[in-house]
Structure formats: structure tokens, C-alpha cells
Amino acid sequence: MSFHNSDRKFQSKKGKSFPGQTVHSGGPFAQAIAGALRQEFGGGPSAVKTIARLTDANERAARNWLEGKNGPNGEYLVRLMRHSDVILKTLLVLADRSDLVLATKLDGLRLHLAEAIAAIDEARSQ
């Protein structure tokens, strides 16, 4: 079946939306994830490619997440959390679990402290 010029287009060129909605507006979740992604990966085309590669998602979906048009579903969100502490902390804040945000910071500090102690011990032995 071929399409004719008089056929309806699949996507409106004028950006129409349902009443009460603004065009391309993601909710607070999508905006929070977009901010965290920009903080972690930047905002350019290479960031889109990196996010798509890490999550095995389509580049268009990754671009929509980065622009805050919509947020990732649960599967992609878990994949993002595996690679980004910023995403994990953002989700914990959104879930009002500030106590767990503090716990993740303490684990990170413990790791840095252990690395510093190992570097001191190595410097002493030389």
C-alpha cells in the first residue's frame, strides 16, 4: 500500500497537543532525569550516543530523555542507575529517601578513603 499526498500525516507539523497540555512538556520526573543526565553526561550529541549505548536504547529515546520530553521506563532507568550515581541520587530524592542518599555518599567516601590509604602506604614503601 502506498501513501498519497492527500493522506493524513502521522505526526502533526504544527505541534498541536491535547487541551491543557503544553507542547513537549515532560513532568517533574522527566525534568529531574533530564537534569541528572545533563549533569552526568553533558548535553551534546555525544551524550545522546553514550546514553543510548549504555542503556541499549534508541538514540531518539535517549535524546528525548536528555531534553526532558519524557522519562525512561523502569528497565532503562535501572540500566541508567547502574552507570550513574547522579541518576541514583536523583531518584532517591524524588522518592523522598534522603537517608539513602546519605548512605550512598558515605560509601563513596569510604572508597576514596581506602584509595588514599593505599596510596599513602605505597608512597611509604618506596
Phi, psi and omega in degrees: 000131180252155181265145178253164180298335181273356179291154179292137176285150181286328181231134181291138178276345185267356178072032180291151179220174178291153179302138178088358179246148173265156182291132176055043179256118174274160179283186180299326178297309182298321179293320179294318179294319178300316178297318179293320178295318178295322179294320183280317190245353185089190185235006185271184180298327179292330177294319178299315180295321179294314179297317179297320180292317181294328185256355186059033179259164175293145180297327179294320177296315179299321178295319178296322177296315182295326179274353178079016179289323173204170181251163179288153175283180186302317182299313180289329178296318177297318178297321177294319181295332177296329186253352187220116174292330180295317177297315179302313181294322178298317179294322178294322177294317178298327179275004181059043179243058183299332178298324178284332175297317178297320180297321178292325177294319180295321177297320178295318178296321179298317179297315179296322179294317178297321177295320180294318179296318178296322179292321177296315180297322179293321179293325180292323184286345181272000000 
